[in-house]
Amino acid sequence: MSKGGGSNSILIILIFVGIFIALAAIGNFSNTKRSPLFGNSDRPSPAVKPNIPTIVPPISAPIPNPVLSSTCGITVTAPSPNEQVSSTVNVSGYITGDCNWGPFEGQAGTVRVFDSRDNPLSSTEILSISGNWMQLPATFSTRLTIHTPPQRTPTGYLLFTNTDPSGESPRTFVVPIRF
């Protein structure tokens, strides 16, 4: 037997081992389940929730007033977390300019009512700043009307969105409510 014959056998074995490892790796990766990053509708899907922090978890007992809901840059003074609301919701609070919750052209952002299944129940309303909008903290207020009654859900939330003309730093804030 020549010298080259033994090295050819080793080379063939190494090629088969390499092909086997490659096929095993391909089979392993093709069987992994991948979940979509985004839903296909305009509203958040139950499987993929928006990255919205809930500040106060829903509770069954009423919370005495005044209870503030706040996160960096925004404080909501009405309604209180988990407060029972009617078809008209008076919303008020203030922004401090921190964490991209700053005023722009007399507005502090927007707010909208959703049920616990992420169905919108009101139109989006502008949080109008009262007084000098260039002086912080800036107070806001608006009135929401629930146009669509909640279907088989006793809870929901107010979704606050900052005014971000650049589109580079969108912020949201949630206050849970009861119907």
ZAROZA-231478 format. One record per residue: x, z, y of N, C-alpha, C, CB in turn. Coordinates in steps of 0.2 Angstrom, whole numbers, padded with zeros to 4 digits, always signed. Glycine has a CB too. Layout:
# ZAROZA-231478
XZYXZYXZYXZY ...
***
This chain:
# ZAROZA-231478
+0004+0000-0006+0000+0000+0000+0004+0000+0006-0005+0006+0000 +0002-0004+0011+0007-0004+0017+0005+0002+0022+0006-0011+0021 +0009+0002+0027+0008+0008+0032+0002+0007+0036+0014+0008+0037 +0000+0000+0038-0005-0001+0042-0012+0000+0039-0005-0008+0044 -0012+0000+0032-0019+0001+0028-0021+0008+0029-0018-0001+0021 -0017+0013+0029-0020+0020+0030-0022+0021+0037-0014+0025+0028 -0019+0018+0042-0021+0020+0049-0028+0016+0050-0016+0018+0054 -0029+0010+0047-0035+0006+0048-0041+0010+0045-0034-0001+0044 -0040+0014+0039-0045+0018+0036-0047+0024+0041-0043+0021+0029 -0042+0027+0044-0043+0032+0048-0047+0030+0055-0037+0036+0051 -0045+0024+0057-0048+0021+0063-0056+0019+0061-0045+0015+0065 -0057+0017+0056-0064+0015+0054-0068+0021+0053-0064+0011+0047 -0065+0027+0050-0069+0033+0050-0070+0036+0056-0065+0038+0045 -0065+0036+0061-0066+0038+0068-0072+0034+0071-0060+0038+0072 -0072+0028+0070-0077+0024+0074-0084+0026+0071-0076+0016+0072 -0085+0027+0064-0091+0029+0062-0093+0036+0064-0091+0029+0054 -0089+0040+0065-0090+0047+0067-0092+0046+0074-0084+0051+0066 -0089+0042+0078-0091+0041+0085-0098+0039+0086-0086+0037+0089 -0099+0033+0082-0106+0030+0082-0111+0036+0080-0106+0024+0078 -0110+0040+0075-0115+0045+0073-0116+0050+0078-0112+0048+0067 -0111+0052+0082-0111+0057+0087-0115+0054+0093-0105+0059+0090 -0114+0048+0095-0118+0044+0100-0125+0044+0099-0115+0038+0102 -0127+0042+0092-0134+0041+0090-0137+0048+0090-0134+0038+0084 -0134+0053+0088-0137+0060+0088-0138+0062+0095-0132+0065+0084 -0134+0061+0100-0134+0063+0107-0140+0059+0110-0128+0062+0111 -0141+0052+0109-0146+0048+0111-0153+0051+0109-0145+0041+0110 -0153+0052+0102-0159+0055+0099-0161+0062+0102-0159+0055+0092 -0157+0066+0103-0158+0072+0106-0161+0072+0113-0152+0077+0106 -0158+0068+0117-0160+0067+0124-0167+0063+0125-0155+0063+0128 -0168+0059+0120-0175+0055+0121-0181+0059+0119-0174+0049+0117 -0179+0065+0115-0185+0069+0113-0187+0074+0118-0183+0072+0106 -0183+0075+0123-0184+0081+0128-0190+0078+0132-0178+0082+0132 -0195+0083+0133-0201+0082+0137-0199+0083+0145-0206+0087+0135 -0201+0078+0148-0200+0078+0156-0206+0079+0159-0196+0071+0158 -0207+0083+0164-0213+0084+0168-0212+0080+0174-0214+0092+0169 -0217+0078+0177-0217+0074+0184-0215+0079+0189-0223+0071+0185 -0212+0077+0194-0210+0081+0200-0216+0082+0205-0204+0079+0203 -0220+0076+0205-0225+0076+0210-0231+0074+0207-0223+0072+0216 -0237+0076+0209-0244+0074+0207-0245+0067+0210-0249+0079+0208 -0251+0064+0207-0253+0058+0209-0258+0058+0215-0255+0054+0204 -0260+0064+0217-0266+0064+0222-0263+0067+0228-0271+0068+0219 -0268+0067+0233-0266+0070+0240-0266+0077+0240-0271+0067+0245 -0269+0080+0235-0270+0088+0235-0265+0090+0230-0277+0090+0234 -0263+0096+0230-0259+0099+0225-0262+0099+0218-0256+0106+0227 -0259+0098+0213-0262+0098+0206-0261+0105+0204-0259+0093+0202 -0265+0107+0199-0264+0114+0196-0257+0115+0192-0270+0115+0191 -0255+0109+0190-0248+0110+0186-0242+0110+0191-0247+0104+0181 -0243+0107+0197-0237+0107+0201-0240+0110+0208-0234+0100+0202 -0239+0116+0209-0241+0119+0215-0236+0118+0221-0242+0127+0214 -0239+0118+0227-0234+0117+0232-0230+0123+0233-0238+0115+0239 -0224+0122+0236-0220+0128+0237-0222+0132+0243-0212+0125+0238 -0227+0136+0242-0231+0140+0247-0230+0147+0245-0238+0137+0248 -0227+0151+0249-0227+0158+0247-0233+0162+0248-0221+0162+0250 -0236+0165+0244-0242+0169+0245-0240+0176+0247-0247+0169+0239 -0241+0178+0252-0239+0185+0255-0242+0191+0252-0239+0185+0263 -0248+0190+0251-0252+0196+0248-0256+0194+0243-0257+0199+0254 -0255+0196+0236-0259+0194+0231-0267+0196+0232-0256+0197+0224 -0271+0192+0229-0278+0194+0230-0280+0200+0226-0283+0188+0226 -0284+0204+0229-0286+0211+0226-0294+0211+0227-0283+0217+0230 -0297+0215+0223-0304+0216+0223-0307+0220+0229-0307+0218+0216 -0303+0225+0231-0306+0230+0236-0304+0227+0243-0302+0237+0235 -0309+0228+0247-0307+0226+0254-0302+0229+0257-0314+0226+0259 -0298+0226+0262-0292+0229+0265-0295+0231+0272-0286+0224+0266 -0294+0237+0274-0296+0239+0281-0292+0235+0286-0295+0247+0282 -0295+0234+0292-0292+0230+0298-0288+0235+0302-0297+0227+0302 -0283+0234+0306-0280+0227+0306-0274+0227+0301-0278+0226+0313 -0274+0222+0297-0269+0220+0292-0266+0214+0294-0271+0221+0285 -0259+0213+0295-0256+0207+0298-0253+0204+0292-0251+0209+0303 -0253+0197+0292-0250+0193+0287-0244+0190+0291-0254+0188+0284 -0238+0190+0289-0233+0187+0292-0227+0185+0288-0230+0192+0298 -0224+0180+0290-0217+0178+0287-0213+0176+0293-0218+0172+0282 -0207+0174+0292-0202+0173+0297-0205+0168+0302-0196+0170+0294 -0207+0170+0308-0209+0165+0313-0216+0165+0315-0207+0159+0312 -0220+0167+0310-0228+0167+0311-0231+0174+0309-0231+0161+0308 -0236+0176+0313-0240+0182+0311-0247+0180+0312-0238+0188+0315 -0251+0181+0307-0258+0180+0308-0262+0186+0308-0261+0176+0301 -0265+0187+0314-0269+0193+0315-0276+0193+0313-0269+0195+0323 -0279+0187+0312-0286+0186+0309-0286+0180+0306-0291+0187+0315 -0289+0179+0300-0292+0185+0296-0287+0189+0293-0297+0182+0291 -0288+0195+0290-0284+0199+0286-0283+0196+0279-0286+0206+0286 -0278+0197+0276-0277+0195+0269-0283+0197+0265-0270+0197+0266 -0286+0193+0261-0291+0194+0256-0298+0196+0260-0289+0200+0252 -0298+0195+0266-0304+0196+0270-0310+0191+0268-0303+0196+0277 -0316+0194+0267-0322+0189+0266-0323+0186+0272-0328+0194+0263 -0324+0179+0271-0326+0175+0277-0332+0171+0276-0320+0169+0278 -0335+0169+0281-0342+0165+0281-0340+0158+0282-0347+0168+0286 -0345+0154+0284-0344+0147+0285-0340+0145+0291-0351+0144+0285 -0340+0150+0296-0335+0150+0302-0330+0155+0301-0339+0150+0308 -0324+0153+0302-0318+0157+0302-0314+0157+0308-0313+0155+0296 -0314+0163+0312-0310+0163+0318-0303+0165+0316-0313+0169+0323 -0298+0161+0318-0291+0162+0316-0287+0164+0322-0288+0156+0313 -0282+0169+0322-0278+0170+0328-0272+0173+0325-0282+0175+0333 -0267+0173+0330-0260+0176+0328-0255+0174+0333-0258+0173+0321 -0249+0174+0331-0244+0172+0336-0237+0169+0332-0242+0178+0341 -0233+0165+0336-0227+0163+0333-0222+0165+0338-0227+0155+0333 -0216+0166+0334-0210+0169+0338-0204+0164+0339-0207+0174+0334 -0205+0158+0336-0200+0153+0337-0195+0153+0332-0197+0153+0344 -0195+0158+0328-0190+0159+0322-0192+0154+0316-0189+0166+0320 -0187+0153+0312-0188+0149+0306-0192+0143+0307-0192+0153+0301 -0191+0139+0313-0195+0133+0314-0202+0134+0315-0193+0128+0309 -0204+0140+0317-0211+0141+0319-0211+0141+0327-0214+0147+0316 -0210+0136+0330-0210+0136+0337-0215+0131+0340-0203+0133+0340 -0217+0133+0346-0222+0129+0349-0220+0122+0351-0225+0132+0356 -0225+0117+0351-0223+0110+0354-0230+0108+0357-0221+0106+0348 -0229+0106+0363-0234+0103+0367-0241+0107+0367-0236+0096+0365 -0240+0114+0367-0246+0118+0368-0249+0120+0361-0251+0115+0372 -0245+0118+0355-0248+0119+0349-0243+0123+0345-0250+0112+0345 -0246+0127+0340-0242+0131+0336-0242+0128+0329-0244+0138+0336 -0246+0123+0327-0246+0120+0321-0253+0119+0319-0243+0125+0315 -0255+0119+0313-0262+0117+0310-0264+0122+0305-0262+0110+0308 -0270+0123+0303-0273+0127+0298-0279+0123+0295-0275+0134+0301 -0279+0125+0288-0285+0122+0284-0287+0126+0279-0283+0115+0281 -0293+0126+0277-0296+0131+0272-0296+0127+0265-0303+0133+0273 -0294+0130+0260-0294+0127+0253-0297+0133+0248-0287+0126+0250 -0300+0130+0243-0302+0135+0238-0297+0136+0233-0309+0133+0234 -0298+0141+0228-0292+0143+0224-0290+0137+0219-0294+0149+0220 -0294+0132+0219-0292+0126+0215-0289+0120+0219-0299+0123+0211 -0287+0122+0225-0284+0118+0230-0288+0112+0233-0278+0115+0226 -0295+0113+0232-0299+0108+0236-0300+0110+0243-0306+0108+0232 -0299+0105+0247-0300+0107+0255-0307+0108+0256-0297+0101+0259 -0309+0113+0260-0316+0115+0262-0317+0114+0269-0317+0122+0260 -0312+0112+0273-0313+0111+0280-0308+0106+0283-0311+0118+0284 -0309+0104+0289-0305+0099+0292-0298+0103+0294-0308+0095+0298 -0293+0099+0295-0287+0102+0298-0288+0103+0306-0281+0098+0297 -0287+0110+0308-0288+0111+0315-0281+0113+0318-0293+0117+0315 -0280+0111+0324-0274+0113+0328-0275+0120+0330-0274+0108+0334 -0269+0124+0330-0268+0130+0332-0266+0130+0339-0263+0135+0328 -0271+0130+0344-0270+0130+0351-0267+0136+0354-0276+0128+0355 -0261+0135+0358-0258+0141+0361-0261+0143+0367-0250+0140+0362 -0263+0149+0368-0266+0151+0374-0261+0154+0379-0271+0157+0373 -0261+0152+0385-0256+0154+0390-0250+0149+0390-0253+0161+0389 -0244+0152+0393-0238+0147+0393-0235+0146+0386-0233+0151+0398 -0236+0140+0384-0233+0139+0377-0226+0139+0377-0236+0132+0375 -0222+0139+0383-0215+0139+0382-0212+0146+0382-0212+0135+0389 -0216+0151+0383-0214+0158+0383-0216+0161+0376-0217+0162+0389 -0211+0164+0373-0212+0167+0366-0212+0174+0366-0206+0165+0361 -0216+0178+0362-0220+0175+0357-0226+0171+0360-0223+0180+0352 -0229+0166+0357-0234+0162+0359-0240+0163+0355-0233+0155+0360 -0246+0166+0358-0252+0167+0354-0256+0161+0353-0256+0173+0357 -0259+0160+0347-0264+0155+0345-0270+0157+0343-0260+0150+0340 -0275+0153+0343-0282+0154+0340-0285+0147+0339-0286+0158+0345 -0290+0147+0334-0294+0142+0333-0300+0144+0329-0290+0136+0329 -0305+0140+0328-0311+0141+0324-0312+0136+0319-0317+0142+0328 -0312+0138+0312-0313+0133+0307-0320+0134+0305-0308+0135+0301 -0323+0128+0303-0329+0128+0300-0329+0125+0293-0334+0123+0304 -0331+0129+0288-0331+0127+0281-0337+0122+0280-0331+0133+0276 -0335+0115+0279-0340+0110+0278-0342+0109+0271-0337+0103+0281 -0338+0111+0266-0339+0110+0259-0339+0117+0256-0334+0106+0256 -0345+0119+0254-0345+0126+0251-0341+0126+0244-0352+0128+0249 -0337+0132+0243-0333+0133+0237-0337+0132+0231-0329+0139+0237 -0335+0129+0226-0339+0128+0219-0336+0132+0214-0338+0121+0217 -0339+0137+0212-0337+0142+0207-0331+0145+0208-0338+0138+0200 -0329+0147+0214-0323+0150+0215-0324+0155+0221-0317+0145+0217 -0322+0162+0219-0324+0167+0225-0318+0167+0229-0325+0173+0221 -0312+0164+0228-0306+0165+0232-0304+0158+0235-0301+0169+0229 -0300+0159+0240-0296+0153+0242-0291+0155+0247-0301+0148+0246 -0289+0151+0251-0283+0152+0256-0283+0148+0262-0276+0151+0252 -0280+0151+0267-0279+0147+0273-0272+0144+0273-0280+0151+0280 -0271+0138+0274-0264+0135+0274-0262+0133+0281-0264+0128+0269 -0257+0137+0283-0254+0135+0290-0248+0131+0289-0252+0142+0293 -0248+0126+0293-0242+0121+0293-0239+0121+0301-0244+0114+0291 -0232+0121+0301-0229+0122+0308-0230+0115+0311-0222+0124+0307 -0229+0115+0318-0228+0108+0321-0221+0107+0321-0231+0109+0329 -0219+0101+0318-0212+0099+0317-0212+0091+0319-0210+0100+0309 -0211+0090+0325-0211+0083+0327-0205+0079+0324-0210+0082+0334 -0200+0082+0322-0194+0078+0319-0196+0077+0311-0188+0082+0319 -0200+0081+0308-0201+0080+0301-0196+0082+0297-0202+0073+0300 -0191+0086+0300-0185+0088+0296-0186+0095+0293-0179+0088+0300 -0190+0099+0296-0191+0106+0294-0198+0108+0293-0187+0111+0299 -0202+0105+0289-0208+0107+0288-0209+0114+0285-0212+0102+0283 -0214+0118+0287-0215+0125+0285-0222+0126+0284-0212+0130+0290 -0224+0130+0279-0231+0132+0277-0231+0139+0276-0233+0128+0271 -0237+0142+0277-0238+0149+0276-0246+0150+0273-0237+0153+0283 -0247+0154+0269-0253+0155+0266-0256+0162+0267-0253+0154+0258 -0262+0162+0269-0266+0169+0269-0272+0168+0264-0268+0170+0277 -0272+0173+0259-0278+0172+0254-0284+0175+0257-0276+0176+0248 -0290+0172+0256-0296+0174+0258-0301+0174+0252-0299+0169+0264 -0307+0177+0254-0313+0178+0249-0319+0175+0252-0314+0185+0247 -0323+0172+0248-0329+0168+0251-0335+0173+0249-0330+0161+0247 
***
